[in-house]
Amino acid sequence: MSGSRVPHLLCRNGIYHFRMKVPAYVQSTLGSREVHRSFGSCSLARARALAAIYAVRMKGVFAVMHNCDLTQSEARSLVQTCFHDLVREAESWELPAYRHRDAEVAEQREAASLRIASLLEQIGSGNFDRTVKIVAASYVASGVNVSADRQLDLHVGVARALVEQQSLLLLRLDDRLLKFEPSDPLFAATPLPDAVEDCPLRSSEAVGPTVGEAAALYLEAGRRRWVPKTYAARDWQIRFLQESLGKEKRLALVTAHDVRRFRDQVLSLRANHGRRRHISFAERQTENIDRRIAPKTAAIIFDAAKAFFAWAKSEEGMIAINPAADVRIVFPKKPKGQRSRRPFTADELRRLFSSTIFTGSKSRHRRFEPGDQIYRDAKFWVPVLGYYTGARMGELVQLHTTDVVLGPIPHISINEDYLLPSERKHVKTAAGVRLVPLHPDLLLLGFDDFVRKASRSGKPKRLFPEVEFGCDGQASSRFSKWFARCMDHAGLTDPALVFHSFRHNAEDAFRDAERPQYVIDRIIGHSDGATSAGYGNGISLDVAAAAVASMRLPVRLPALWQRSDAETSVKSTANRTLIVAAGRGSISVKVGTPAQPQTKVA
């Protein structure tokens, strides 16, 4: 039964479908009496919008399908139209405005000369590259049958137009004002008539959704499959794209040049572009190269645009050609041996775990000032757990009391089971759902006592409730900023050192213990992509526990802190207070004087 007063919309078993009758004059050509396609959606609002888009597109296709083939004059008009579009595109390009402008100009001149030589060779051989074929195809509407001879004519004409475009670029590198006169008689002798701009055979005819309409559908489709953090990121990333292209621009009219311009604008964003939320995309850019975002950060934003165009073409069929398919951000080569992330060295681990967070601070709110109080809360345990388990920060801060099992084999369960919708868990990949045995050092440090105190009420709750959720719905958002400050106070300012470095340490500790890689992957939460990984339940918990116990760690924290306590006791006879956090409460326990040492927490 069709949707309420919605043409071309059909509902079957709760799923909406597009259905449209094929006009009689093209039924023989199409070989069908109707066009039918499932939207794969149960949403009536989304199906209404898609039905309207598909109806307009199909009417445009039917309007041109009566043409069995292109005529010679039509082919010439399309080639001339292509030439004028390429000229307009070339004229809109700007000269490099970078520090090394002369080098950039020389590089562009060499690239244009090589491109001209390549195109002339293609014209002579009749073998054309993918760029020529894509440009030619973009000027022929879907449903128009093109014979082999006419297709060759189109490829030759487009290649000749591209030669003229590169010649124009060479001219503009030297003179921005001189009038361009094409040397090819195909374009010089026959100027483009105004009527060709409205040629019905051009696929760039203004049909289909606008950029704003397509973006709204894309975000609506993603809302159901993305976590809130991903949706929030894609929302503002796609908003940048809409501001660059214009919401009212037809998606089918977006060219590779438009995408390249957007890429360059993204690369020009300020390093702090996200601080002021109410300024435009253009206001977030800067000419100062030293104050721009890193290419890797720009790639994250640009990849969202590439994913949007890939979705519009491959999943929804809104466009025939993906204009972003061949546009990418090229990263500068790193010096050999330089890594974006690396493990901590033994000395760096000692500096981190000898900081006031772990050896004694002044008060709960003055954790970076030396004192005689140790607060065993999330700020204490999460880095320690990260070091001994190799788990991600987000996996640890979202743990519940029921996720820690103190049985014959103590372990933590990393999963996506949650208690309240506002406290949803998130695991990065399917391989991330796993059981991780606890290292014996964690029990020596009293982690089991901490869990028992946190579970005293008997009701399941978050193990670290003091870690608040960020605006993106992730518990790790705010904690990651605090850990960065902790690293700074410890004097560890290398950008390659982050919380994720603990995972690198765990990998090395397992390898040094000569454990098999499939055992390491199971504990760390990696997938090797092999088919066999999907069979069975994986390694048993006792095998994983044996692997964890055998880790060859560069620093053992019980020994480190025992030595630190001994050094402190020699210098001072004052009692220290150990404050063990349990949920939002805390218990103060006196740790003995040097003459009467007491290290066991009651």
LUMDRENSE-777938 format. One record per residue (C-alpha): residue number from 1; residue in three letters; x, y, z. Coordinates in steps of 0.05 Angstrom, whole numbers. Each point is the difference from the previous one (the first is absolute). Layout:
BEGIN
(NUM "Ala" (X Y Z)),
...
This chain:
BEGIN
(1 "Met" (0 0 0)),
(2 "Ser" (30 67 -21)),
(3 "Gly" (16 55 49)),
(4 "Ser" (-52 52 15)),
(5 "Arg" (-8 44 -63)),
(6 "Val" (73 -9 -19)),
(7 "Pro" (9 -16 -74)),
(8 "His" (48 -56 -20)),
(9 "Leu" (5 -26 71)),
(10 "Leu" (-17 -71 20)),
(11 "Cys" (3 -32 69)),
(12 "Arg" (12 -75 8)),
(13 "Asn" (10 -33 67)),
(14 "Gly" (18 68 30)),
(15 "Ile" (54 15 -52)),
(16 "Tyr" (-12 56 -50)),
(17 "His" (13 -10 -75)),
(18 "Phe" (3 46 -60)),
(19 "Arg" (-46 -20 -58)),
(20 "Met" (-11 39 -64)),
(21 "Lys" (-32 -18 -67)),
(22 "Val" (46 3 -61)),
(23 "Pro" (-30 41 -58)),
(24 "Ala" (-21 -42 -59)),
(25 "Tyr" (49 33 -49)),
(26 "Val" (61 -24 40)),
(27 "Gln" (-26 -67 25)),
(28 "Ser" (32 -38 -57)),
(29 "Thr" (67 35 11)),
(30 "Leu" (-1 -11 75)),
(31 "Gly" (-29 -70 -4)),
(32 "Ser" (-47 12 58)),
(33 "Arg" (-68 29 14)),
(34 "Glu" (18 29 68)),
(35 "Val" (59 22 43)),
(36 "His" (1 -31 69)),
(37 "Arg" (51 9 55)),
(38 "Ser" (0 -11 75)),
(39 "Phe" (21 58 44)),
(40 "Gly" (17 -48 56)),
(41 "Ser" (-32 49 50)),
(42 "Cys" (-58 -4 48)),
(43 "Ser" (-3 76 6)),
(44 "Leu" (-57 32 -38)),
(45 "Ala" (32 70 4)),
(46 "Arg" (65 -25 -32)),
(47 "Ala" (-38 -42 -52)),
(48 "Arg" (-41 61 -21)),
(49 "Ala" (63 41 -13)),
(50 "Leu" (34 -56 -38)),
(51 "Ala" (-62 -14 -42)),
(52 "Ala" (-3 73 -21)),
(53 "Ile" (73 -1 -19)),
(54 "Tyr" (-5 -64 -40)),
(55 "Ala" (-63 22 -36)),
(56 "Val" (33 63 -26)),
(57 "Arg" (62 -38 -21)),
(58 "Met" (-38 -55 -36)),
(59 "Lys" (-42 50 -39)),
(60 "Gly" (64 33 -24)),
(61 "Val" (27 -68 -22)),
(62 "Phe" (-64 -18 -37)),
(63 "Ala" (2 68 -35)),
(64 "Val" (66 -17 -34)),
(65 "Met" (-6 -75 -11)),
(66 "His" (-36 9 -66)),
(67 "Asn" (68 21 -29)),
(68 "Cys" (31 -65 -25)),
(69 "Asp" (67 31 -13)),
(70 "Leu" (37 66 -1)),
(71 "Thr" (5 37 -65)),
(72 "Gln" (65 31 -24)),
(73 "Ser" (-26 71 15)),
(74 "Glu" (-22 -21 70)),
(75 "Ala" (68 -30 14)),
(76 "Arg" (34 64 -25)),
(77 "Ser" (-46 43 45)),
(78 "Leu" (16 -43 60)),
(79 "Val" (75 5 -12)),
(80 "Gln" (-5 76 -8)),
(81 "Thr" (-41 4 64)),
(82 "Cys" (53 -42 35)),
(83 "Phe" (53 48 -26)),
(84 "His" (-35 62 27)),
(85 "Asp" (-11 -34 68)),
(86 "Leu" (74 -18 3)),
(87 "Val" (19 72 -17)),
(88 "Arg" (-44 27 55)),
(89 "Glu" (30 -49 49)),
(90 "Ala" (71 19 -20)),
(91 "Glu" (-15 74 6)),
(92 "Ser" (-25 -9 71)),
(93 "Trp" (65 -32 23)),
(94 "Glu" (45 45 40)),
(95 "Leu" (75 6 -2)),
(96 "Pro" (38 -29 60)),
(97 "Ala" (5 48 58)),
(98 "Tyr" (48 -39 42)),
(99 "Arg" (70 16 25)),
(100 "His" (34 -37 -57)),
(101 "Arg" (-44 29 -55)),
(102 "Asp" (53 -5 -55)),
(103 "Ala" (11 -73 14)),
(104 "Glu" (-75 -13 -1)),
(105 "Val" (-8 37 -67)),
(106 "Ala" (57 -39 -30)),
(107 "Glu" (-31 -65 24)),
(108 "Gln" (-68 18 -30)),
(109 "Arg" (32 20 -66)),
(110 "Glu" (36 -67 -4)),
(111 "Ala" (-63 -39 18)),
(112 "Ala" (-41 37 -53)),
(113 "Ser" (53 -13 -53)),
(114 "Leu" (3 -74 17)),
(115 "Arg" (-76 -4 -2)),
(116 "Ile" (-3 31 -69)),
(117 "Ala" (52 -50 -26)),
(118 "Ser" (-40 -58 30)),
(119 "Leu" (-66 24 -31)),
(120 "Leu" (31 9 -69)),
(121 "Glu" (28 -70 4)),
(122 "Gln" (-69 -27 19)),
(123 "Ile" (-32 36 -59)),
(124 "Gly" (51 -31 -47)),
(125 "Ser" (-8 -71 27)),
(126 "Gly" (-75 1 14)),
(127 "Asn" (12 -27 70)),
(128 "Phe" (-28 48 52)),
(129 "Asp" (11 1 75)),
(130 "Arg" (-54 -2 53)),
(131 "Thr" (-4 76 8)),
(132 "Val" (-18 11 -73)),
(133 "Lys" (-53 -55 2)),
(134 "Ile" (-31 27 64)),
(135 "Val" (-4 71 -27)),
(136 "Ala" (-31 -25 -65)),
(137 "Ala" (-50 -43 38)),
(138 "Ser" (-21 59 43)),
(139 "Tyr" (-26 37 -61)),
(140 "Val" (-45 -57 -24)),
(141 "Ala" (-64 -11 38)),
(142 "Ser" (-20 -69 25)),
(143 "Gly" (-41 -38 -51)),
(144 "Val" (33 28 -63)),
(145 "Asn" (29 -55 -42)),
(146 "Val" (69 19 -28)),
(147 "Ser" (30 -40 -57)),
(148 "Ala" (73 -19 0)),
(149 "Asp" (17 51 -55)),
(150 "Arg" (-35 56 35)),
(151 "Gln" (31 -19 67)),
(152 "Leu" (69 5 -33)),
(153 "Asp" (-19 69 -27)),
(154 "Leu" (-20 22 70)),
(155 "His" (65 -25 31)),
(156 "Val" (42 34 -54)),
(157 "Gly" (-39 65 9)),
(158 "Val" (5 -1 76)),
(159 "Ala" (75 -14 -4)),
(160 "Arg" (9 59 -47)),
(161 "Ala" (-41 44 49)),
(162 "Leu" (45 -23 57)),
(163 "Val" (62 19 -41)),
(164 "Glu" (-29 70 -8)),
(165 "Gln" (-15 4 74)),
(166 "Gln" (73 -17 18)),
(167 "Ser" (23 52 -51)),
(168 "Leu" (-44 52 35)),
(169 "Leu" (31 -19 66)),
(170 "Leu" (70 11 -29)),
(171 "Leu" (-22 68 -26)),
(172 "Arg" (-29 21 67)),
(173 "Leu" (64 -18 36)),
(174 "Asp" (34 55 -40)),
(175 "Asp" (-57 49 -14)),
(176 "Arg" (-66 6 37)),
(177 "Leu" (-31 53 -46)),
(178 "Leu" (16 -22 -71)),
(179 "Lys" (-60 -25 -39)),
(180 "Phe" (4 -75 -13)),
(181 "Glu" (-6 -21 -73)),
(182 "Pro" (-5 -76 -10)),
(183 "Ser" (48 -28 -52)),
(184 "Asp" (-45 -59 -17)),
(185 "Pro" (-46 18 -59)),
(186 "Leu" (-55 -42 31)),
(187 "Phe" (-8 52 54)),
(188 "Ala" (27 62 -34)),
(189 "Ala" (-42 -2 -63)),
(190 "Thr" (-66 -21 32)),
(191 "Pro" (-16 38 64)),
(192 "Leu" (-50 -32 46)),
(193 "Pro" (-72 24 -15)),
(194 "Asp" (-45 18 59)),
(195 "Ala" (-47 -56 -19)),
(196 "Val" (51 -53 17)),
(197 "Glu" (-3 21 73)),
(198 "Asp" (-70 -29 2)),
(199 "Cys" (17 -64 -39)),
(200 "Pro" (-46 -54 27)),
(201 "Leu" (54 -53 -8)),
(202 "Arg" (44 30 54)),
(203 "Ser" (-1 -40 65)),
(204 "Ser" (13 65 38)),
(205 "Glu" (-72 21 -12)),
(206 "Ala" (-28 28 65)),
(207 "Val" (-37 -62 25)),
(208 "Gly" (7 -40 63)),
(209 "Pro" (11 22 72)),
(210 "Thr" (38 61 22)),
(211 "Val" (62 -6 44)),
(212 "Gly" (-41 20 60)),
(213 "Glu" (-54 -51 -13)),
(214 "Ala" (49 -56 -12)),
(215 "Ala" (39 18 63)),
(216 "Ala" (-63 -2 42)),
(217 "Leu" (-16 -70 -27)),
(218 "Tyr" (71 -23 12)),
(219 "Leu" (0 23 73)),
(220 "Glu" (-69 -30 12)),
(221 "Ala" (24 -67 -27)),
(222 "Gly" (62 3 42)),
(223 "Arg" (-37 17 64)),
(224 "Arg" (-26 -72 4)),
(225 "Arg" (68 -33 -8)),
(226 "Trp" (50 49 30)),
(227 "Val" (15 10 73)),
(228 "Pro" (-16 71 25)),
(229 "Lys" (73 21 -2)),
(230 "Thr" (6 -19 -74)),
(231 "Tyr" (-66 33 -17)),
(232 "Ala" (20 65 34)),
(233 "Ala" (67 1 -37)),
(234 "Arg" (-31 -15 -68)),
(235 "Asp" (-53 53 11)),
(236 "Trp" (50 58 4)),
(237 "Gln" (47 -31 -51)),
(238 "Ile" (-56 -4 -52)),
(239 "Arg" (-22 70 20)),
(240 "Phe" (69 25 -22)),
(241 "Leu" (-12 -34 -67)),
(242 "Gln" (-68 33 -9)),
(243 "Glu" (29 69 15)),
(244 "Ser" (55 -11 -51)),
(245 "Leu" (-45 -27 -57)),
(246 "Gly" (-64 36 17)),
(247 "Lys" (-62 -35 26)),
(248 "Glu" (-41 18 -62)),
(249 "Lys" (50 -28 -50)),
(250 "Arg" (-24 -63 -35)),
(251 "Leu" (41 -60 23)),
(252 "Ala" (6 -23 -72)),
(253 "Leu" (35 66 -18)),
(254 "Val" (56 -9 51)),
(255 "Thr" (66 -10 -37)),
(256 "Ala" (68 -26 20)),
(257 "His" (24 72 -1)),
(258 "Asp" (-52 18 53)),
(259 "Val" (25 -58 43)),
(260 "Arg" (72 21 -9)),
(261 "Arg" (-18 71 22)),
(262 "Phe" (-34 -28 62)),
(263 "Arg" (62 -43 15)),
(264 "Asp" (45 61 -4)),
(265 "Gln" (-47 39 45)),
(266 "Val" (1 -56 51)),
(267 "Leu" (76 0 -2)),
(268 "Ser" (-3 75 14)),
(269 "Leu" (-40 -7 65)),
(270 "Arg" (28 31 63)),
(271 "Ala" (28 -47 52)),
(272 "Asn" (-52 27 49)),
(273 "His" (-57 5 -50)),
(274 "Gly" (-48 -37 46)),
(275 "Arg" (2 48 58)),
(276 "Arg" (-48 51 -29)),
(277 "Arg" (-63 -38 -20)),
(278 "His" (-40 57 -32)),
(279 "Ile" (49 24 -54)),
(280 "Ser" (-3 -21 -73)),
(281 "Phe" (43 -52 -34)),
(282 "Ala" (38 55 -37)),
(283 "Glu" (15 37 65)),
(284 "Arg" (32 -63 28)),
(285 "Gln" (54 0 -53)),
(286 "Thr" (67 36 3)),
(287 "Glu" (55 19 -48)),
(288 "Asn" (53 -13 53)),
(289 "Ile" (27 -69 -17)),
(290 "Asp" (31 -9 69)),
(291 "Arg" (-67 8 34)),
(292 "Arg" (-39 -50 -42)),
(293 "Ile" (-24 -69 21)),
(294 "Ala" (43 -61 -13)),
(295 "Pro" (-12 -38 -66)),
(296 "Lys" (-23 -60 40)),
(297 "Thr" (-53 41 35)),
(298 "Ala" (-21 30 -67)),
(299 "Ala" (-6 -71 -29)),
(300 "Ile" (-50 -19 54)),
(301 "Ile" (-45 58 -21)),
(302 "Phe" (10 -12 -75)),
(303 "Asp" (-12 -75 7)),
(304 "Ala" (-70 16 25)),
(305 "Ala" (-14 37 -66)),
(306 "Lys" (28 -59 -40)),
(307 "Ala" (-45 -48 39)),
(308 "Phe" (-60 45 -15)),
(309 "Phe" (12 -1 -76)),
(310 "Ala" (13 -75 1)),
(311 "Trp" (-66 -10 36)),
(312 "Ala" (-37 45 -49)),
(313 "Lys" (26 -40 -59)),
(314 "Ser" (6 -72 23)),
(315 "Glu" (-57 -6 51)),
(316 "Glu" (-52 50 -25)),
(317 "Gly" (16 10 -73)),
(318 "Met" (-8 76 6)),
(319 "Ile" (60 13 -46)),
(320 "Ala" (30 -38 -58)),
(321 "Ile" (72 19 14)),
(322 "Asn" (34 10 67)),
(323 "Pro" (37 67 -6)),
(324 "Ala" (42 -16 63)),
(325 "Ala" (24 -69 -22)),
(326 "Asp" (68 23 -25)),
(327 "Val" (11 59 47)),
(328 "Arg" (42 -12 61)),
(329 "Ile" (46 33 50)),
(330 "Val" (73 -16 -9)),
(331 "Phe" (38 -6 65)),
(332 "Pro" (72 25 5)),
(333 "Lys" (50 -55 8)),
(334 "Lys" (23 -12 71)),
(335 "Pro" (74 -10 16)),
(336 "Lys" (17 -74 2)),
(337 "Gly" (-10 -28 69)),
(338 "Gln" (-47 55 24)),
(339 "Arg" (-67 -26 25)),
(340 "Ser" (-65 35 17)),
(341 "Arg" (-9 -46 61)),
(342 "Arg" (52 -38 39)),
(343 "Pro" (6 -38 65)),
(344 "Phe" (26 30 65)),
(345 "Thr" (72 -14 17)),
(346 "Ala" (17 -27 70)),
(347 "Asp" (24 68 22)),
(348 "Glu" (-63 34 -25)),
(349 "Leu" (-43 -50 36)),
(350 "Arg" (37 13 65)),
(351 "Arg" (-9 75 -8)),
(352 "Leu" (-75 -8 -14)),
(353 "Phe" (-15 -48 57)),
(354 "Ser" (44 38 48)),
(355 "Ser" (-42 63 -8)),
(356 "Thr" (-43 27 56)),
(357 "Ile" (-61 -36 -26)),
(358 "Phe" (30 -66 21)),
(359 "Thr" (48 18 56)),
(360 "Gly" (-38 53 39)),
(361 "Ser" (-34 66 -12)),
(362 "Lys" (-24 59 42)),
(363 "Ser" (-75 -11 -7)),
(364 "Arg" (-52 -30 -46)),
(365 "His" (-4 65 -40)),
(366 "Arg" (75 14 2)),
(367 "Arg" (25 -65 -29)),
(368 "Phe" (61 29 -34)),
(369 "Glu" (28 30 64)),
(370 "Pro" (44 -46 44)),
(371 "Gly" (-33 -23 64)),
(372 "Asp" (-13 -59 45)),
(373 "Gln" (-67 -24 -27)),
(374 "Ile" (-11 -53 -54)),
(375 "Tyr" (-70 -3 -31)),
(376 "Arg" (-13 -67 -32)),
(377 "Asp" (-55 22 -47)),
(378 "Ala" (-6 1 -76)),
(379 "Lys" (59 47 -8)),
(380 "Phe" (43 -52 36)),
(381 "Trp" (-28 -65 -26)),
(382 "Val" (-16 15 -74)),
(383 "Pro" (74 13 -20)),
(384 "Val" (22 -60 42)),
(385 "Leu" (-52 -45 -34)),
(386 "Gly" (20 28 -68)),
(387 "Tyr" (72 -19 13)),
(388 "Tyr" (-14 -71 24)),
(389 "Thr" (-57 -18 -48)),
(390 "Gly" (15 39 -64)),
(391 "Ala" (-74 19 -3)),
(392 "Arg" (-24 65 -31)),
(393 "Met" (-17 58 45)),
(394 "Gly" (-72 0 -23)),
(395 "Glu" (-7 -74 17)),
(396 "Leu" (25 11 71)),
(397 "Val" (-36 63 22)),
(398 "Gln" (-68 -30 -20)),
(399 "Leu" (8 -64 41)),
(400 "His" (-55 -22 48)),
(401 "Thr" (11 -34 66)),
(402 "Thr" (-29 -64 -32)),
(403 "Asp" (53 3 -55)),
(404 "Val" (54 -18 51)),
(405 "Val" (-1 -74 19)),
(406 "Leu" (41 -18 62)),
(407 "Gly" (-6 -76 -9)),
(408 "Pro" (51 -55 -8)),
(409 "Ile" (28 40 -59)),
(410 "Pro" (-10 74 15)),
(411 "His" (-16 38 -65)),
(412 "Ile" (-39 58 -29)),
(413 "Ser" (-54 -7 -53)),
(414 "Ile" (1 53 -54)),
(415 "Asn" (-69 3 -31)),
(416 "Glu" (-56 47 -21)),
(417 "Asp" (-50 -19 53)),
(418 "Tyr" (-25 63 35)),
(419 "Leu" (-47 17 56)),
(420 "Leu" (-30 67 -23)),
(421 "Pro" (-8 29 -71)),
(422 "Ser" (38 61 24)),
(423 "Glu" (59 -44 19)),
(424 "Arg" (7 -40 -64)),
(425 "Lys" (64 -39 -10)),
(426 "His" (40 -1 -64)),
(427 "Val" (52 -50 -24)),
(428 "Lys" (39 19 -61)),
(429 "Thr" (-4 -66 -38)),
(430 "Ala" (-31 -69 6)),
(431 "Ala" (68 -27 21)),
(432 "Gly" (0 50 57)),
(433 "Val" (-54 -39 37)),
(434 "Arg" (43 -47 41)),
(435 "Leu" (22 -25 69)),
(436 "Val" (67 27 25)),
(437 "Pro" (32 -36 60)),
(438 "Leu" (27 44 56)),
(439 "His" (75 0 10)),
(440 "Pro" (23 -25 69)),
(441 "Asp" (30 69 14)),
(442 "Leu" (-69 31 -2)),
(443 "Leu" (-22 -45 57)),
(444 "Leu" (63 17 39)),
(445 "Leu" (-17 74 -9)),
(446 "Gly" (-69 -12 29)),
(447 "Phe" (-44 6 -62)),
(448 "Asp" (-43 -58 26)),
(449 "Asp" (-13 38 65)),
(450 "Phe" (-19 62 -39)),
(451 "Val" (-51 -41 -41)),
(452 "Arg" (-29 -32 62)),
(453 "Lys" (-11 67 33)),
(454 "Ala" (-31 29 -64)),
(455 "Ser" (-47 -61 -3)),
(456 "Arg" (-19 2 73)),
(457 "Ser" (-72 23 -15)),
(458 "Gly" (-12 -62 -42)),
(459 "Lys" (-32 41 -56)),
(460 "Pro" (35 4 -67)),
(461 "Lys" (30 69 -13)),
(462 "Arg" (58 33 -35)),
(463 "Leu" (68 -18 29)),
(464 "Phe" (24 72 -8)),
(465 "Pro" (-62 43 8)),
(466 "Glu" (41 63 12)),
(467 "Val" (21 -1 -74)),
(468 "Glu" (-55 42 -33)),
(469 "Phe" (-24 -9 -71)),
(470 "Gly" (20 52 -51)),
(471 "Cys" (-47 37 -46)),
(472 "Asp" (14 -53 -53)),
(473 "Gly" (-29 -54 46)),
(474 "Gln" (68 -32 13)),
(475 "Ala" (29 -10 70)),
(476 "Ser" (71 5 -27)),
(477 "Ser" (-7 71 -28)),
(478 "Arg" (14 38 64)),
(479 "Phe" (46 -52 31)),
(480 "Ser" (46 3 -61)),
(481 "Lys" (10 75 11)),
(482 "Trp" (16 -12 73)),
(483 "Phe" (51 -54 -18)),
(484 "Ala" (34 48 -48)),
(485 "Arg" (9 49 57)),
(486 "Cys" (27 -57 43)),
(487 "Met" (51 -15 -53)),
(488 "Asp" (21 73 -5)),
(489 "His" (10 4 76)),
(490 "Ala" (43 -62 -4)),
(491 "Gly" (43 33 -53)),
(492 "Leu" (-21 -48 -55)),
(493 "Thr" (-15 49 -57)),
(494 "Asp" (17 -44 -60)),
(495 "Pro" (-63 1 -45)),
(496 "Ala" (13 -73 -17)),
(497 "Leu" (-14 -18 73)),
(498 "Val" (-75 -7 16)),
(499 "Phe" (-44 -48 39)),
(500 "His" (-1 -44 -62)),
(501 "Ser" (75 -10 11)),
(502 "Phe" (-17 -49 55)),
(503 "Arg" (-28 -46 -54)),
(504 "His" (67 3 -35)),
(505 "Asn" (34 -18 65)),
(506 "Ala" (-46 -60 10)),
(507 "Glu" (13 -25 -71)),
(508 "Asp" (75 3 13)),
(509 "Ala" (-7 -33 68)),
(510 "Phe" (-37 -59 -32)),
(511 "Arg" (49 -6 -57)),
(512 "Asp" (59 1 47)),
(513 "Ala" (-33 -57 37)),
(514 "Glu" (-3 -37 -67)),
(515 "Arg" (-75 -7 0)),
(516 "Pro" (-36 -18 -66)),
(517 "Gln" (-29 59 -38)),
(518 "Tyr" (-70 -29 0)),
(519 "Val" (2 -2 76)),
(520 "Ile" (24 72 2)),
(521 "Asp" (-54 23 -48)),
(522 "Arg" (-54 -33 41)),
(523 "Ile" (22 35 65)),
(524 "Ile" (15 67 -32)),
(525 "Gly" (-64 0 -42)),
(526 "His" (27 -2 -70)),
(527 "Ser" (-25 -40 -59)),
(528 "Asp" (47 -31 -50)),
(529 "Gly" (-54 -3 -53)),
(530 "Ala" (7 -75 -10)),
(531 "Thr" (-63 -41 -12)),
(532 "Ser" (21 -47 56)),
(533 "Ala" (-7 57 50)),
(534 "Gly" (-75 -6 -5)),
(535 "Tyr" (-1 -73 20)),
(536 "Gly" (-6 -23 72)),
(537 "Asn" (6 42 63)),
(538 "Gly" (73 16 -7)),
(539 "Ile" (53 -16 52)),
(540 "Ser" (-22 -23 69)),
(541 "Leu" (4 46 60)),
(542 "Asp" (54 -42 34)),
(543 "Val" (45 5 -62)),
(544 "Ala" (-11 75 -1)),
(545 "Ala" (15 5 74)),
(546 "Ala" (65 -38 -9)),
(547 "Ala" (20 48 -55)),
(548 "Val" (-16 61 42)),
(549 "Ala" (39 -27 60)),
(550 "Ser" (61 -12 -45)),
(551 "Met" (2 72 -27)),
(552 "Arg" (71 28 1)),
(553 "Leu" (-17 70 22)),
(554 "Pro" (55 53 2)),
(555 "Val" (-23 24 69)),
(556 "Arg" (-37 -37 56)),
(557 "Leu" (-41 50 40)),
(558 "Pro" (-1 -36 67)),
(559 "Ala" (76 -1 0)),
(560 "Leu" (3 72 -24)),
(561 "Trp" (-47 27 54)),
(562 "Gln" (31 -44 54)),
(563 "Arg" (68 30 -15)),
(564 "Ser" (-31 70 -3)),
(565 "Asp" (-33 -11 68)),
(566 "Ala" (66 -24 30)),
(567 "Glu" (35 63 -26)),
(568 "Thr" (-55 44 28)),
(569 "Ser" (2 -34 68)),
(570 "Val" (74 14 7)),
(571 "Lys" (-11 74 -12)),
(572 "Ser" (-62 9 43)),
(573 "Thr" (-31 -33 61)),
(574 "Ala" (-68 31 -13)),
(575 "Asn" (-60 -46 -9)),
(576 "Arg" (-32 -1 -69)),
(577 "Thr" (-74 -9 -14)),
(578 "Leu" (-23 -48 -53)),
(579 "Ile" (-70 18 -25)),
(580 "Val" (-34 -57 -36)),
(581 "Ala" (-58 25 -43)),
(582 "Ala" (-62 -45 -4)),
(583 "Gly" (-51 29 -47)),
(584 "Arg" (-9 73 20)),
(585 "Gly" (22 -12 72)),
(586 "Ser" (69 -11 30)),
(587 "Ile" (33 -36 58)),
(588 "Ser" (61 29 36)),
(589 "Val" (51 -51 25)),
(590 "Lys" (64 16 37)),
(591 "Val" (62 -31 -30)),
(592 "Gly" (52 -11 54)),
(593 "Thr" (63 38 18)),
(594 "Pro" (70 -25 -20)),
(595 "Ala" (7 -33 68)),
(596 "Gln" (-66 -37 -9)),
(597 "Pro" (-15 -8 -75)),
(598 "Gln" (-70 -20 -21)),
(599 "Thr" (-16 -7 -73)),
(600 "Lys" (-62 -43 1)),
(601 "Val" (-65 38 -9)),
(602 "Ala" (-56 -24 44)),
